[in-house]
Amino acid sequence: KEILQGTAALLFFVALMYVSLKVVGSENMQRAITDSGIFGPVLFMLLKASTIIIAPLGGRPLYVVAPSLWGFWPAFIYIFIADTFAYTVIFLISRKFGRRVIRYFVTDKDMHKVEEVLDTFGTWKYFVIARFVASEFAGYAAGLTKLPMYQYMAVVVPANIIAIGFALFIGHTFVKDNLSFLITLVALSFVPVTCTFFWHMFKKDKKLL
């Protein structure tokens, strides 16, 4: 069931990507954002950070929007700043206020995912895996443990570099070539299936230890 839900969610967000690409591709939209100066990137970074802090908002369409507006490297910097800030915030919220406040930022269903990740990783080594598979839920879960913040950030920063670079590469491909968009759409449909499969295998193997 989780695999089907993950696949459906991915297809939904990729559809949003395609719509975003068409909207932002208009010259008037690009000119308006360019003329906004520093406010455009700042608002974009706040929007991107909110998609992590407030789960389950999805920020996938922004990986298409950003490179079409500013190019690959400026987009990478903006998203990296936003994501690193957001993962710091969710860790501090979780560490300082605990489950009572976390519930204001995630749904009951997503709170279950936070608890699931918490029961699974336990140490920073498991957090490395959880960060890539469970994303923001791993950040909230990490704050509920005794994991030092420096170890947390030592995982978050390189993980952000890898994940953002990969996502923007795909987004940049969409902007350049719609045929690549369709081909990648089919390939990406298997991402949540693969991640969910390995996550369940990881949990199963860990319980056997």
N, C-alpha and C positions, 0 to 999 in steps of 0.2 A: 504493500500500500504506500509506504514512504517513498519507494522508488518511483511509482507512478505519479505521486504528488510532486516529487522533485522534477521529473521530466516535464509535467504539465506547467509547473512554475517557470522552468527555463524557457519553454516555448512561448509562454506569455510575455516574459521579459524580452526575449529576442524580437518578438513582434513589436514591442514598445521601442526597441532599438531602431527598427526599420522605420517606424513612424517618426521618431526623433531625428533620424538621418534626413528624412524628406523635409521636415519642418526647418531644421537648422541649416539645411543646404540652401535655403533661399538667401539671395544676396542682401535683401533688406534686413533680415534677422542678423546676419553676420555683421553688417555695417553698424547696426544699433548696439550690439554687444561690444564691438571694437571701440566705438565712440564713448562707451561708458567709463573708460579708463580703468582705474584700480577697482572700482566698485563691481565690475563684472566678475573678475577672478575671486574677489572676497565673497560675494554672494554665492558663487559656484562652490567654493570650498565649504561654506556653511551648509549648503544644501547637501553636499556629498557627505559631510560629517554626520548630518542628521540621519542619513540612511543607515548608519551603523549604530548610532546611539539609540535611536528609536526603532527597534525591531518589530515587525519584519519588513520595514520599508526596503525597497530594492533600488540599488544604485547602478545596476547594469547599464541602463540606457545612457548614463553619463559618460561611460567609456567610449561611446560613439560620438556624443555631443562634443566633448572636450577637444579631441584632436582636430575636429573639423573647424573649430573656432580659433584655436591658438597654435595648432601644430603639435607634434608628438612630445617634444621635450618640455615645453611650458605646461602642457596638460599633465605630463608625468609629475612635475614638481607640485602643481596645484593639488592633485589627487593624493600624492604622497603626504603632503602637509596635512590635508584634511583627514586622511585615514589615520595617520599617526596621532594626531590630536584626538580623534574620536576614540581610538583604542586606549589612549591614556585616560580619557574621561570615564569610559565605562569601567575600567579597572578601579579607578579611584572611587567612583560611585558605589561599586560593589564592595570594595574594601572598607569604606567608611560607614556606609549605611546598611549594607547587607540585603537580604532577600526582600525585606519590607519595601524598600525604595525601588529595587530592581523591577518589581511587579508593575510599577508605573510606566516602565519603558518597554516591557515585553508583554505579550499575551500569555494567558494561562498555558496554552499549548507550548509556546516557546520557552516558558519557564521550566517546563518539563525537560526541554532539550538542554537548558542550562544545568539542571540537576544531573542529567544523563552524562554530560561532559564532565561534570565535577566528579562523578563516581568513577569515571574512566581514566582520566589522565593522571591525576595525583601528583606527578612531578613535572618539572619543566621539560623533560624528554618526551613525555606523553603529550604535553601541551603543544609541542612542535607539530605533532600529527593533528591534534584537535584544532589548532589554529587554521590549518589549510582546509580541513573538512567541515568544521563546525563554525568557523569564522567568528562573528561577534558574540555568539553564545559562549565560545571558549574564553573570550575576554571577560565577560561577566562572571563565568565560573572561576577564572583564575583569581579574581578579587576575593573570592570566598575562601581561598586556601591561604597557606602561609608562604606561598611563592613570593620571593623578594621581587620588588619592582624592577630592579636592574636585570634580573633573569627574564622577567616578563618582556621588557623592552628589547632585550638581546634576541628574543624570538620574533617579536612583532616587527621590528625595523627591517631585517632582511626578508622576512616573509612578505611584508608590504612591497618591497622592491621587486620581488619575484612575481607576486600576484598582479600588481599594477602594471608592470612591464608587459606581462603576457596578455592581460586584458586590453591594454591600449594598443598592442600590436594587432589584436583581432579587430578592435574598433577602428584603427587606422586603415586596416584592409577593407572594412566595410565602406569607409568614406571614399576610397579610391576605386573600388570595383564591386558593383552589385552582384556580379556572378560569384565572386569570392564570398560575398555575404550568404548566398544561398547554399554554397558548398559547406561553408563553416557552420551554418545553421544545422545541417544534418549531423555534422561531426560533434557539435556541442550538445546535441540531444542526448549523447551518451555520457556526458560529464557527470550529471547527478546520479545516474545509474551506477557508474564506476565508483564514485566517491562513497555513496551509500553502501555499496557492496563491501568495499574495503573497510569502511567504518564498522560495520557489523562483524566482519571477520576479525578485526582488531580487538573489538570488545570480547568476542568469543574466546580468542586466544589468551587474552589477558586474564579472563576468569579461570582459565585452566591452569594458570601459573600458580 
